[in-house]
């Protein structure tokens, strides 16, 4: 995935040496009795994901609380000056950057040069670089003319896999590691503005195509399922209001959970939580709801990165509780999010202010230290995988 090495072998070598040193440490005396038994069992080779997670734990262990807080923020500012964007990310060592239309040059080569700049200096762990590239209605890359949304809903699941394979290849060539591009919402009659972007009008049809999209895309870029728990259940545009429904949890499980479950089973690395209020489950939007993060983890078995939808969107709701994106970021991380996203209303200071707010919340005890460590480790695991440094045959258990 992405461009390999790029001069970052130094930090990976140091990290792996540390990992090997820890794993090779002498066993405690009370463990000697089990050594002979353990030696007769052939251990399963570690997967790339397991290696990346172990490396990420070491990296996060070495971070300060402030650095961990920055690692769980994905920010945005406009412009195509690669140097300016790199400084924006590097000044606070943000976990990621999301490209919007104002950041995308007119051609693929220009975009590849820009993401090279955002990736930073040799020897540094690159940030996640994300984009909303659904195709069709939501498209940041003008040269992506492949089918999307409702058009794919009318075609076979295999057409969806092919479309996202091609779309993912464009992202990979551009140096983009994360796509917020797989709409797992069900296109119901009440789904409103999201319907043309959905991959199916019922749970079964959407589930098949969501899984196919993940299968096609994830060999090129990390796949994201959105907008959990499902925009199709709550009418209204979350860019301007907080859509609300009184749908029961049982109804949700039958009618809107299946596409998310299908995408998770297919291997999607991220799930984006929406600003959607299911009053029968929680009075707060899913993006800041501990109960919805619990359902995502415990009921659907998701172990990857939970990222919020743009917290700037909550400002437009007019609800006083969500008038400050820093407070919303703190609430989201405390609730169970791993990565907070900020676009609408963002300026050069916003992401840093969010990181400061998260760090202060940890110091004040409003966010447990282990919660921030867990979130940062999940994000850094993706960053290690996205760096390309584990793509060699030496890290392939089947090799």
C-alpha positions, -999 to +999 in steps of 0.1 A: +000+000+000+013+034-010+049+041-019+074+020+000+103+030+023+109+066+012+139+068+036+120+059+067+139+027+074+157+044+103+128+047+127+113+014+117+146-004+123+150+012+157+114+004+166+117-032+155+150-036+173+132-025+205+103-049+198+127-078+193+146-069+225+114-069+245+103-102+230+137-118+235+140-108+272+146-138+296+115-155+309+107-151+346+116-180+368+080-191+373+076-194+335+104-219+331+082-248+338+060-240+308+089-235+284+092-271+272+055-273+265+055-240+247+085-250+226+066-280+212+038-258+198+046-241+164+036-204+168+015-189+141+034-163+121+024-127+129+004-109+103+014-075+090-014-060+110-002-076+142+034-064+136+021-029+129+001-029+161+031-040+181+052-013+165+025+012+171+023+003+208+061+011+212+057+044+193+027+055+214+045+044+246+073+068+238+048+097+231+039+124+256+003+130+265+003+160+242+017+140+213-010+113+218-036+140+217-023+154+184-022+119+170-059+115+172-068+147+153-072+149+115-073+185+104-078+206+073-068+239+058-073+250+022-047+255-005-023+235-027+010+248-013+026+215-003+051+232+020+023+251+038+002+220+043+032+200+056+040+227+081+004+227+092+006+190+099+041+189+113+037+219+137+015+198+159+023+163+145-013+157+136-024+122+130-038+131+096-049+155+070-081+154+049-079+167+013-109+187+001-115+202-033-094+232-026-064+210-020-065+190-052-045+202-081-058+197-117-039+166-125-028+134-108+009+143-109+003+175-091-017+157-064+011+131-060+037+159-055+014+175-029+009+143-008+046+137-010+051+171+007+024+163+034+041+130+041+070+150+057+107+145+060+125+112+057+128+094+090+093+106+102+062+085+105+039+099+078+004+111+087-027+096+073-038+114+042-075+111+036-101+122+010-139+118+004-138+100-029-171+082-034-172+090-071-203+105-087-220+131-064-190+133-040-158+134-059-126+154-052-106+138-080-119+152-113-102+124-132-123+097-115-151+091-139-161+056-127-196+046-116-207+053-081-237+053-057-271+047-072-256+037-106-237+009-089-269+000-069-284-009-103-255-031-113-241-064-099-219-065-068-190-074-090-194-041-108-190-024-074-158-043-067-144-034-101-153+003-096-137+006-062-106-014-074-102+012-101-110+041-077-085+027-051-058+025-077-062+062-085-059+070-047-029+048-043-011+065-072-019+099-057-004+089-023-037+089-004-039+063+023-075+067+036-107+070+016-139+081+033-156+067+003-179+037+010-214+048+019-229+020+040-262+038+046-293+022+032-310+042+005-345+042+020-375+064+010-367+086+041-330+088+035-332+121+016-300+137+003-279+106+010-300+083-013-282+089-046-249+081-029-260+047-014-252+013-029-285-003-022-321+004-013-325-023+012-302-040+037-294-071+016-286-051-016-265-026+003-246-053+022-235-071-009-222-040-026-205-025+005-186-058+010-176-057-027-165-021-025-142-029+005-128-060-014-120-038-044-106-008-025-086-020+005-057-034-015-050+002-025-062+024+004-078+020+038-116+016+034-141+036+055-177+027+061-200+057+066-222+071+082-227+047+112-253+039+124-270+048+092-282+080+075-309+061+058-328+058+091-328+095+100-342+120+075-325+153+072-291+166+061-265+163+089-245+192+073-272+216+086-292+197+113-288+167+135-311+141+119-332+123+144-352+091+145-371+071+172-362+038+155-356+010+180-324-008+183-341-040+171-353-023+140-319-008+134-302-042+137-326-057+110-327-028+086-295-007+088-268-026+107-262-053+080-242-032+055-219-021+083-215-056+095-208-068+060-182-042+054-165-049+087-164-086+079-149-077+045-120-059+063-128-022+063-102-005+085-123+025+095-159+033+104-171+069+103-197+078+130-224+102+118-241+131+136-273+111+138-295+110+169-314+077+175-335+087+205-344+051+215-307+044+219-291+077+231-301+113+233-268+125+218-255+120+182-238+088+175-205+106+169-203+115+206-223+086+220-206+060+243-235+036+236-231+037+198-193+031+201-201+002+224-225-013+199-199-008+171-173-026+191-192-052+211-221-060+188-205-056+154-170-067+165-152-037+149-116-034+160-103-007+137-103+031+138-136+048+146-134+083+130-161+110+135-177+128+107-166+164+103-172+179+138-175+213+120-209+201+107-222+202+143-218+239+144-245+244+118-270+225+140-275+256+161-275+235+193-255+252+220-240+219+233-221+215+200-211+251+194-175+245+202-156+219+181-130+215+209-157+204+233-171+180+207-137+165+201-132+159+238-167+143+240-160+121+209-127+107+222-142+102+257-171+083+241-149+060+221-138+077+189-102+071+179-098+099+154-117+133+153-122+151+120-125+188+115-132+206+082-161+231+082-150+263+099-115+250+104-086+274+103-048+271+109-053+269+147-084+247+150-068+213+149-042+223+174-068+237+197-087+204+195-055+185+205-049+209+234-085+204+245-081+166+244-048+168+263-063+190+290-092+166+293-068+138+300-050+158+326-083+168+343-095+132+343-124+137+318-107+113+294-090+083+309-053+080+299-059+045+287-087+057+264-064+082+247-036+056+245-060+031+229-072+056+203-036+068+195-024+032+191-052+024+166-044+055+145-006+049+146-011+013+136-027+025+103+001+051+099+027+023+102+008+002+076+004+032+053+041+040+054+047+010+032+076-002+054+059-035+062+051-043+026+083-063+020+083-101+017+101-103+051+068-093+067+046-116+048+037-147+069+029-166+037+062-157+021 
